[in-house]
Amino acid sequence: MTESEGQELAPGPLEGMRVVDLTHYLSGPYCTMLLRDLGAEVVKVESLTGDPSRDNARAPGDTVRAYGGYFQSVNRGKKSVALDLKSTEGQEIVRRLAAGADALIENFKAGVMERAGLSYESLAEINPRLVYACIRGFGDPRTGDSPYRDWPAFDIVAQAMGGLMSMTGLGPGRPLRAGPALGDIVPGMLTALGIVAAVHRAARTGRGQFLDVAMYDSVLAICEQIVYRYSYLGEITEPSGNSHPFLCPFDVFPTNDGAIAICAPADHLWQELCRRMDRLDLAGDPSLTKASGRVQNCDRVRNAVREWTSVRSKGEVLAALAGNVPCGPVNSVMDIVNDPHFQSREMLVEMEQPGLDRLVQIPGCPIKLTETPAGPRGRAPLLGEHTDAVLHDLGYSDAQIQALRERSVLR
């Protein structure tokens, strides 16, 4: 799928929704990326120097240097307005944007927007149906005042404190950060869901509301297992590598050219795996017939599967198991970009990159809709690329825009 060659998507399910995006880095932009992929209009309000993520992952040979892969990936299809948010004139522009918006989202520390005169309460007076969303490390006092309210937070902090690293790693006492920035991406996803829900209610009632998602809370929510295991069983979850505490075999096994995930926790899947490994002795072993027995003897089960996979290639293991026993290779990005699955599912989208004479690839949208498709709707914006057009829509004249630019309110 090539957005830059004129293949425009049909209107998405959020067509007509207007979102003011005052976020930066990853959590907020990921949220508004999802909304834009689904058809909403997203106006990204940046500082005069731009979202700091513009500088990350710049491609060699880029002659424009407007942004790199990080910014392109999560800001595709948005409009950019660059202004000085500390100026009274810049704050007035945000108020005018909020007056005609369905939602506004920011991810500053608590109190920043209040000091700028742009609190939820002040904007709700202008637009009672406005949904005001924020993502913070430890939440906003309006929904629960955390003792960590003023702590800055990044992905690894949320992963560490929220429980993800307590259950992820090579073994007890050996925690690891998950590779994807789940401490940012998960709150972004949850905020997008919350915004859609709140805008849906506002359309019925005419009343917006304040919406808050904490990075810390979001990580705990996806680590739900650690809570019920402690509450029900008194167990403290520790890192367990690639295995599962309740299921066996459910692991990643070595091959002679990589590794492969194999899952056969159900009794019938275990029998099928044994048959395809030509291990009828294991299939008939009464101590392994039931799932509970395999969990109790999990080291023995893993060793038997490992012995079989380690002398075979990933292709040989897949040929024996795929379609009958749940399995899949541990893919590198090179494997992924050559996988026909992602081509047919339009999950690798080619996009224009200013400053390069070639197209670049970014991930597509995994939400597939038959009538109102979702997906990237154009490249990421240059800094301030849409400032004039957006301000014209707000009623500013060319002369007013030029005067604001001369006073360094606009880029």
ChimeraX attribute file (.defattr): number of C-alpha atoms within 10 A of each C-alpha:
attribute: neighborCount
match mode: 1-to-1
recipient: residues
	/A:1	18
	/A:2	18
	/A:3	18
	/A:4	17
	/A:5	12
	/A:6	8
	/A:7	11
	/A:8	13
	/A:9	16
	/A:10	14
	/A:11	17
	/A:12	20
	/A:13	17
	/A:14	17
	/A:15	15
	/A:16	12
	/A:17	18
	/A:18	21
	/A:19	27
	/A:20	23
	/A:21	26
	/A:22	22
	/A:23	23
	/A:24	23
	/A:25	16
	/A:26	23
	/A:27	27
	/A:28	28
	/A:29	28
	/A:30	24
	/A:31	27
	/A:32	32
	/A:33	28
	/A:34	24
	/A:35	27
	/A:36	28
	/A:37	28
	/A:38	25
	/A:39	26
	/A:40	23
	/A:41	21
	/A:42	24
	/A:43	24
	/A:44	27
	/A:45	28
	/A:46	22
	/A:47	22
	/A:48	17
	/A:49	13
	/A:50	21
	/A:51	20
	/A:52	13
	/A:53	17
	/A:54	22
	/A:55	15
	/A:56	13
	/A:57	13
	/A:58	15
	/A:59	15
	/A:60	10
	/A:61	10
	/A:62	15
	/A:63	11
	/A:64	11
	/A:65	17
	/A:66	19
	/A:67	26
	/A:68	20
	/A:69	20
	/A:70	17
	/A:71	25
	/A:72	25
	/A:73	20
	/A:74	26
	/A:75	29
	/A:76	23
	/A:77	23
	/A:78	27
	/A:79	24
	/A:80	24
	/A:81	27
	/A:82	24
	/A:83	26
	/A:84	19
	/A:85	22
	/A:86	14
	/A:87	12
	/A:88	12
	/A:89	16
	/A:90	20
	/A:91	19
	/A:92	14
	/A:93	20
	/A:94	18
	/A:95	18
	/A:96	16
	/A:97	22
	/A:98	23
	/A:99	19
	/A:100	16
	/A:101	21
	/A:102	27
	/A:103	26
	/A:104	27
	/A:105	25
	/A:106	21
	/A:107	23
	/A:108	17
	/A:109	19
	/A:110	19
	/A:111	14
	/A:112	13
	/A:113	17
	/A:114	12
	/A:115	10
	/A:116	14
	/A:117	17
	/A:118	19
	/A:119	14
	/A:120	20
	/A:121	15
	/A:122	13
	/A:123	21
	/A:124	20
	/A:125	11
	/A:126	14
	/A:127	21
	/A:128	17
	/A:129	25
	/A:130	27
	/A:131	29
	/A:132	27
	/A:133	23
	/A:134	25
	/A:135	27
	/A:136	27
	/A:137	29
	/A:138	26
	/A:139	23
	/A:140	21
	/A:141	13
	/A:142	9
	/A:143	11
	/A:144	11
	/A:145	11
	/A:146	13
	/A:147	9
	/A:148	11
	/A:149	17
	/A:150	15
	/A:151	12
	/A:152	12
	/A:153	18
	/A:154	16
	/A:155	21
	/A:156	19
	/A:157	16
	/A:158	25
	/A:159	26
	/A:160	18
	/A:161	15
	/A:162	20
	/A:163	22
	/A:164	27
	/A:165	22
	/A:166	24
	/A:167	24
	/A:168	21
	/A:169	19
	/A:170	15
	/A:171	15
	/A:172	14
	/A:173	12
	/A:174	15
	/A:175	19
	/A:176	19
	/A:177	19
	/A:178	15
	/A:179	7
	/A:180	9
	/A:181	16
	/A:182	21
	/A:183	30
	/A:184	30
	/A:185	21
	/A:186	20
	/A:187	29
	/A:188	27
	/A:189	20
	/A:190	17
	/A:191	26
	/A:192	21
	/A:193	14
	/A:194	17
	/A:195	26
	/A:196	17
	/A:197	12
	/A:198	23
	/A:199	22
	/A:200	14
	/A:201	16
	/A:202	18
	/A:203	12
	/A:204	9
	/A:205	10
	/A:206	13
	/A:207	16
	/A:208	21
	/A:209	20
	/A:210	18
	/A:211	20
	/A:212	25
	/A:213	24
	/A:214	21
	/A:215	31
	/A:216	25
	/A:217	19
	/A:218	25
	/A:219	25
	/A:220	19
	/A:221	17
	/A:222	14
	/A:223	18
	/A:224	12
	/A:225	14
	/A:226	19
	/A:227	17
	/A:228	12
	/A:229	13
	/A:230	12
	/A:231	11
	/A:232	8
	/A:233	9
	/A:234	10
	/A:235	12
	/A:236	12
	/A:237	17
	/A:238	21
	/A:239	20
	/A:240	18
	/A:241	17
	/A:242	15
	/A:243	17
	/A:244	15
	/A:245	12
	/A:246	14
	/A:247	18
	/A:248	25
	/A:249	26
	/A:250	21
	/A:251	19
	/A:252	20
	/A:253	23
	/A:254	21
	/A:255	21
	/A:256	11
	/A:257	12
	/A:258	14
	/A:259	19
	/A:260	22
	/A:261	17
	/A:262	24
	/A:263	19
	/A:264	22
	/A:265	20
	/A:266	14
	/A:267	16
	/A:268	15
	/A:269	16
	/A:270	23
	/A:271	20
	/A:272	18
	/A:273	25
	/A:274	19
	/A:275	14
	/A:276	15
	/A:277	17
	/A:278	12
	/A:279	16
	/A:280	14
	/A:281	10
	/A:282	19
	/A:283	19
	/A:284	12
	/A:285	10
	/A:286	11
	/A:287	14
	/A:288	21
	/A:289	17
	/A:290	15
	/A:291	21
	/A:292	16
	/A:293	13
	/A:294	23
	/A:295	20
	/A:296	15
	/A:297	14
	/A:298	22
	/A:299	12
	/A:300	13
	/A:301	16
	/A:302	19
	/A:303	12
	/A:304	15
	/A:305	19
	/A:306	16
	/A:307	13
	/A:308	17
	/A:309	21
	/A:310	18
	/A:311	14
	/A:312	16
	/A:313	17
	/A:314	23
	/A:315	14
	/A:316	13
	/A:317	23
	/A:318	19
	/A:319	10
	/A:320	14
	/A:321	18
	/A:322	14
	/A:323	9
	/A:324	13
	/A:325	19
	/A:326	16
	/A:327	19
	/A:328	17
	/A:329	19
	/A:330	16
	/A:331	13
	/A:332	8
	/A:333	9
	/A:334	8
	/A:335	11
	/A:336	15
	/A:337	15
	/A:338	10
	/A:339	12
	/A:340	11
	/A:341	11
	/A:342	15
	/A:343	14
	/A:344	10
	/A:345	13
	/A:346	18
	/A:347	19
	/A:348	19
	/A:349	20
	/A:350	22
	/A:351	24
	/A:352	19
	/A:353	24
	/A:354	19
	/A:355	15
	/A:356	15
	/A:357	11
	/A:358	10
	/A:359	15
	/A:360	17
	/A:361	18
	/A:362	17
	/A:363	15
	/A:364	19
	/A:365	19
	/A:366	12
	/A:367	11
	/A:368	13
	/A:369	12
	/A:370	6
	/A:371	10
	/A:372	15
	/A:373	17
	/A:374	25
	/A:375	30
	/A:376	30
	/A:377	23
	/A:378	23
	/A:379	22
	/A:380	26
	/A:381	22
	/A:382	19
	/A:383	23
	/A:384	22
	/A:385	15
	/A:386	18
	/A:387	20
	/A:388	20
	/A:389	12
	/A:390	18
	/A:391	18
	/A:392	14
	/A:393	10
	/A:394	14
	/A:395	10
	/A:396	15
	/A:397	13
	/A:398	12
	/A:399	9
	/A:400	13
	/A:401	17
	/A:402	16
	/A:403	13
	/A:404	16
	/A:405	13
	/A:406	11
	/A:407	11
	/A:408	14
	/A:409	22
	/A:410	22
	/A:411	22
